[in-house]
Amino acid sequence: MTFEPQVSFIIPVYNGSNYLREAIVSALAQTYKNIGVIVVNDGSIDGGKTEAIAKFYGNRIRYFYKENGVAIWAFRNLRNEDEMRSRIWPINALLQLTIGNVRHFMRMLSR
């Protein structure tokens, strides 16, 4: 069994409930299995839609709420010791990753 470093997806979102589900699904569907997904709600004012979508995924993701304007940097304060050893991959809620994207990227890094 080979060691696969963790890849943590950071998804900052502000009023992105129309796109967040697809971004989370595309991250969780990667063929590279050692992943973490962190959603940082940047003070959305969408009636709780963003929070409800994130919380739907339960313990498969980590969800944080921050005041507006700090989400993109929030990962610096949210990383635990395991995540300190992980690769950070910030993605936008509008982005949907292609299946296999991460595995390909990690293979390129290991060369």
Buried (B, 14 or more C-beta within 10 A) or exposed (E): EEEBEBBBBBBBBBBBBEBBBBBBEBBBEBEBEBBBBBBBBBBBEBEEBBBEBBEEBEEEBBBBBBEEEEBBEBBEEBBEEEBEEBBBBBBEBEBBBEEEBBBEBBEEEEE
